[in-house]
Amino acid sequence: MIMNGGPTFGRRTALAGAAGIAAVLTLPAARAGAAGGYDLPPAFTEAQRAYLAIGFEHNEAGGYAWGESYFLLGLVRMYQAYGETSYLDTLVDRLDHVIATTDRGRGVTDYLGRSGPVWRTAGNYTAAHGVITDAAGTPAIQVRWAGTRGAESTAVITESTGGTFTLALRNPATATVITRTGLSLDPAAANYAVNVINAAYAPGLRWTAVDLRDQPGPADPPPAGTVAFASQYYVFAVHTGMVAYPLALFARVVAETKGLRKRYGSAGKRAAEAAAAAIAFHDGEFVINDAGLGDYVWPRNAPIPFDGLIQPYNQSHGPGQAMAELYRVTGDASYRDRVAAMINSYAHGVRTDADGAYVWNYWPVHSELYSGYTKADDLSSYTPAYSAVRSIEDISHAAITTEFLEAAERAGIRHPDLDLTAIARTFVKNVIRSETQVWYRVDGTAEAVPGNAVQAARWMPYARYDAEIYAQCLRVYDAVQLVPSQGSHALGIGYLNWARKRGWERG
């Protein structure tokens, strides 16, 4: 997918919810009506009802990463706001559901055949494969599409005579059909199908191919017909981190609160163990470079866009926030060291503007996507080349980073050159557009439609530095007249309650 001027990965389809959300943010500030206000418990009760009605059973379309995770965090924030254990009771119910529906719990696997304590995904998040056989039906060439709607791709084989065949590649995300004639399965041929398909690759036409045979050589062409594609399964570190974070946070709150240990001690232990096991699944993907900058890197040949490359800030910070809490729970220095390296990476790229606010890009400034790369660089199998992408981070993705930095600060993990009050200034100076509007990007540019604007409430940890963040988010929610319909809405409402009750004073 292309979003914010650069590539993203369907991290979340922004849901507008009910029709009332479509109203532009130009209404006068007003408190919500009969429900009693978005910063009061009845609003969260309604958001909880709406979220639970969705009934996510797995993460294969990202429902846990971008729904369940936010709802779980909202429950913790509501507990911190009011001290009502009913919120934790609901969290424990969801905890057991989330643990029971890991890949291991469901008996399903990822692209490598691993069935881990994590939550796989597919669909628009991952590449899809189709297999071209030889005349005998032996798999010969794997054709891949690393864009959206991959499972709807087709490879149509015609004119399979005289040792060659014609191939037409189609994906409904583009009107362009790649048609090539006279293709061969022989690697020595000038029209070897793998080379011809790979030559057709472009950033908007993400077709690639590999030979599946142990000893590629001449073979009779495939029979005429249509090759179907299947989405591949992959576990994203950011998905894991988003789910693990509220679990680790809950475990830490229980461990630090004497009055909770008897009732929730066992659940807290389960949550901590689940979070730690999930984060450990991705240990091999975390890299600290020679300059001490830490980032998650997608494994080369993983069936996803941008395999082999450094991930965006927010995608590293998803697991980073979980590690900050796990460090507080366990005291394990390896969590601290990785969090510190991620903060180094962020500090390396963040800039301070004239108002003393922080501005940063979607991609780390030391990443391959920030600079751009070519096929000759041989960096990625599924996305062999891509132009430089230097888009500014948007407020929704940025909220993962801001949550991470605040979690690290509270864990005592700091960078000497970073000042978190500058993030509060980013919101007040750059994000606020008018009394009831916000900008989309952290540099104060681009229109934020209502579905984006309500995500601003996820910056609420910084209301402890500037109360205007709480006041502005409440005005935005009132102006939109949000009808909750997803997990992030529950979290936003939870954060409004949390800020009104100064929840940061309770952990």
N, C-alpha and C positions, 0 to 999 in steps of 0.2 A: 504494500500500500504506500501511497505518497501522501504525506501529511506534513503540515507546518513547513512546507518548502523542502522537505527531505523525506527519506525513507523511514517509515516506522512499520510496525508489525502487527497491526490490528490490536494494539494493546488494549484498547477498549473502543467499541462502537458507541459513540456518544448518544445516549438515549434521551430523547426529549421528554419522555413520559407522557402524561396526559396532555390534552390539547391546550390547556391553560398555560403550559410552560412556553408555548410558542409566542406569547406576548413579548414585545420588545421591552427592554429594561428602561423605559422612560416614564413609568408610573410614579406618582408621588409616594414617598415613603409612608408606610402604614403598617401597623401590626396585623398579623393574621387574625382572621375572624373568630368563629365559634370555637375553633380548636384551641385557642388560647395563646398562640404565638409559637414560632419555630424554636424558640429557646426555652420551651417548657416541656415537661414530660409527655403530655398527650400527643404532641407532634411526633415524638420518637415512637410512641406506641403505634401510631398510624404508619410510620415508616417501617417499623418492624413487621406489622401485618402485611404490608405490601411486598416487602422483600421475601418473607417466608412463603408467600403465596406463589412465588416463582418456582420453588421446589427444586433447586439445583441438586443433582445427584452425582455429578463429577465435574471435571474441569476441561472436558474435551472441546468446549467452545469458549473457554476462559471464564466460566461462571464463578469458579472459586477465586481466581486471581483478582477479578475486577468486580466481584459481588460479595462473596462470602467473607473475604479478607476485610473489606470495609465494614461490613455488618458486625463482625467480631470485634473490630477495634472500636466501633461505636458503642458496643455493650460495655467494654472496659471504661470508656470515657464517661458513660452515663453512671456507672458505679462510682467512679472518682468524683463525679459531680454531686451525687446524692447519698452515697453510702448504702444504697438499697441493694441487698444481695439477690433480689429477683433477677437483676440483670446478669449476675454471674451464674445463676441457675440456668438461664437460657444459654449462656455461653458454654456451659458444661455439656448441655444437650447437643449443641452444634459441634463442640470439640469431638465428642464421641462419633458423631456422624462423619466429620472430616477425616478422622483417623481411620475409620472403617472403610472409607472409600478412596484410600490411596491406591496406587497401581497394585501394590502388593496385596492390599485388602480385597481388591476386585479381581485379582488374578489376571491382569493385563500387562502388556509390556510396551517399551518404547522401541525406537528403530534399531537399537542394538540388542534387543531381546531382554533388556533389564526390567525387572519388576520391583521397583524401589518404593521406599516410604515417602513417595512424592505423587504429584498429580500431573499426568501427561496431558498434552493438548494436540490438536490437529487442525483441520479445516483451513481457514485463511491465515493461520499462524505459520503453517509449514508448507513445504514443497509437496508436490504430488508426482508420482512415478507411473509411467506406462512402459510395458516391455514388448519389444519387437523380437519375434523369434525368427529362426531360419525356417527353411521349408519343412524340416523334420519336426518342428515344434520346440526345438531347443532354445532357451532364452539366449539372445545375442546382444541386444542393445537396450539399455535403459534410457528412456527419454524423460527429462524432468522439466517441470514448470515450477518456478519459485516465485509465484505471484499469487494474487487472490483467485478464488474459485478454481483451485487446482484440480479438484476431483471432477470438475465439469469439462476438463480438457479432453481432447481426442487426437489420436494420430490415425489418419485414414490412409491405408495402403491400397494403391491401384496399379494397374499395368505392371504386374509382377511377372515379367517374362525376360528371356535372354540374359539372365544373370543379374538384372537390375530391377529396380522398382521406383514408383513415384510415391512421395509422401507429402501429406498435407497436415500441418499442425494447427489446431484451433483451440482458442480459449475465449470464453465469452466476455472476459474483462477487456478484450481488445478486438477491434474490427479487422485487424491485420491477420491474414492467413498466410502462414509460411508454407509455400509449395515448392518442392524440389523434385526434379526428375532425374532418372538415370543413376539412382543411388545404388551403392554396392555394400555388401557386408565384409568385403576384403580390405583390411587395413592398408594394403599396398596400392589400392586403387586411388586414382585422383579424385574420385567422387565417393570416397569412403563416407558412409552415412554419419558416423560420429563427428568427423571433421566438418562436414557440411552443416550439420545441425548447430554445432558450437559456433561456426562462423556467422550464423544468423542471430546470435545473441545480441541483445541491446538492453539497456536499463528498463525500457518499457516492454520488451519482448524477452522474457527471462526463460528462454529455452536453452537447455544444455543436454548433453548426452555422454554416456560412458559405455564402454564395452564390458559386458558381463562375463565373457568367456575366459577360461583359464589360459587358453592358447588361441587367441584370435587369428583367423585365417580366412581363406576363401570359403564361401558357403552359398548354397542356393538361396535365392531371395525369399522373403516371407510370403505367405499366401495373402491374397487380397482380403481386406476386411478392415474393421475399425478396432483400434486398440483403446481400451478404457484406461483411465488413470485412477489411482488411489492415493488419498492423502496419507502422509507419513506421520508417525507419532514421535513427539519430542517433548522433553521436560525443560521448560525455560527456567533459568535461575531466578528471574524476576518473579515469575509465578510462584515459585517455591517460597521466595522471600516474603512476598506479600501475605501469604497464608501463615508462614511461620512467625511473622512479627507479632500479631496479636496473641498467638499462643505463648510465645516467650514472655511477652509483657504480662499476660495473665499470671504465668508461673511466678514471675518476679513480684508482682503485687501480692500474691498469696504468701510467698516466702517472707516478705517484709512486713506483713500485717498480722500481728499476733491473733487477732480475733477471727481471722479467716482460716488459719492453718488446720484446725480440727475438722472443719466442715469441707474445706476444699483442698486439703493437703494432697490427697491422692490424685485428684484431677490436675492440680498444679504440676505434680511430678509427671503425669502422662503428657501434659502439654509441653513441658520442657524437653522431655525425651523425644517427642514427636518433632518438635522444632529443630532440635540438634541433629537428629537423624536426617531430616529433610535437607538441612543446610549442608551437611557432610556429603550428600549425594553429588554436590557440585564442586567439591574441593579441587578436582583436577582442572577446573575451568578458571580458577582465580590465578592471576599473574601479577607479580610485582616486578616492574622493570628496573633497570640499573639505576634509575633516578629515584627509586623508591615510590613510584606511582602505581597504585593498585587498581586493577579493573578486572571484571569478568570478561572472558574472551570466548566467543562461540567456537566449539570444536570444528576443526577443518573436516569437511565431508559430512557434517550433520545436515539433515534434510530440511534446511531453513534458508531464508534469505540471509546473505552476509555471513555464512559460515566462515570460520577462521579469523574473524575480525573483532576488534575491541568493541564492546557494547556501549550504548549511550549511558550517560551519567545515571539516569533514573533506573536503568535496568541493573546496574551494579548496586545501586543504593537500596533496591528492594531487599535483597538478602543482607545488605549492610545494616539496615535498621534492626533486623532480627538478631544479627551478631552482637550489636550493641547491648541488647537486652540479655542475650545469652551470656555475655561477659559478666553482667551484673548478677546473674543467677548462679553461674558456675565458677567465676573467677579465672577461667581458662584464658591465659594470656594470648593464645593463638587468635581468639576472637578480637581482642584488643588490637593486636598487631595488624590484622587485615583491615579493621575499621580505620585505623590510623593511616594505612596506605591508601585507602579510598578517599579519605579526607585530603591527603596529599595530592591526589589526582584532581580533585575538585579545586583545591586552592591554586593549582598550577594553571587552571583555565579561567577561573572567575575574574571578572573585572569590576572595578569600582567606578561608577559614573559621577557626574558633577554634583549630584545630590547626596553622594555617599552611600548609594544603593548598589547592591550586587546585581550584575548582569552576567549570564552565562549562556553557552550554546547547548543545543540538544546533544551534539556529539562532542566528546572530549577533544581538546585542541591537539592532542597528540595521537588521535585515532586515525585510522586509514580513511574513514569516510569524511573526516574533516578536510583532509588533504586531497582526496580523490586517488584513484589508482587505475591501472590498465591491466589488460590480460597478460602483458609481459611481466608484470610484477608477481604473478602466480600466487595470489593471496587467498582466493576464494573459489571453491568449486562450483557452487550454485549461483553465485553472482560474480562472474570473472572480472568485471570492470564496472566502475561507477565514478561519476564526476563528483567533485568536491561539494559537500553539503555543509553550509555554515549558518543554518537557520538558528534563530534565538529560541531558547526553551519556552514552552507554553506553560500556563499556570497550573494545568492539571498534572502533566508529567513532573513539573517542578515541585509539586507538593510532595512527591515521593522523596525527592532530594532534601527538601526542608524538614520533613519528618525525620529522615535519617540523621541530619546534622544536629537536630535537637536531641534525638535519642543518644547520639554519641556524646554530646555536651553533658547530658545528665549522667552518663556513664563515666564522666571524667576524661574523655578522650577528645583532645583539643589540638588545634593547629595554631601556632603562635601568631600567624598572620591573618587569621580569620576572626571576625567579630560578628556574632549572630544578630546583633542589633541592626547590622546592615541589611539583613534579610527582612527584618521588620520595615526598614526604610524602603526596600524594594516594593513591598506591598503598598505602603502609604504613598510613596512618591511616584511609582511606576504603574502599579496594578490598578489603583483607584482611578477611574475615569471621570465619574461624576457621583453625585450623592447615591444613585441607584445603579451605576454601571461600573464595569471593570474592563480593562484591556485583556487581550488574549495572551500576549507575550510579556515576558518579565522585563522587557525594556520599554513597556508602555506603548506598544503598537498592536495593530490588528484587532478587528472586531471580535468580541466574545459574545456568541449567541447565548441564549439562556441556558442551554444544556452545558456549555462550557463555564458560564459565569458562576453557577452554583457550586462548581468545584473549588472556588476560591476559599470556601469554608474549611478546606483541608489544610490551609495555612494557619489554622487557629493556634497551634502551639506558640506562635509569636505574638499573640495578644498579650502575653505577660510582659512583653517589651513595649507594646503600644496598643492601648485599648481601642483605638480607631479601627483596628482589624476586625474585632468583634462587631463593633457598631456598623461598619460598612457591610460585612457579610449578612448581618441581620436585615439591613435595608435592602440588599440585593434579593434575599429570599422573599421578603415581603413584596417587593416590586414584581418579581416573577410569579408570586402566588404558587409556589412549587407544590405540585401534587406528587408525593414521593412514589417512586416506582422502581428503585434499584438500590443496591447496597451502598453506593457512594452518597445517595441522598440520606440514608440512615446515618452515615458517618457525619455528614455535614450538619445535620440536625443535632446529633450527639455532641458535636464540637461546639455548637452554639450554646447548648445547655452547659457544657463543661466550662466554657469561658465565662458565662454569666455567673457561675458558682465558683470561679477561680480554681478550677480543677487542677491546675499546675501546682497548687500548694499541697496536693495530696498525691504526688508521685508522677 
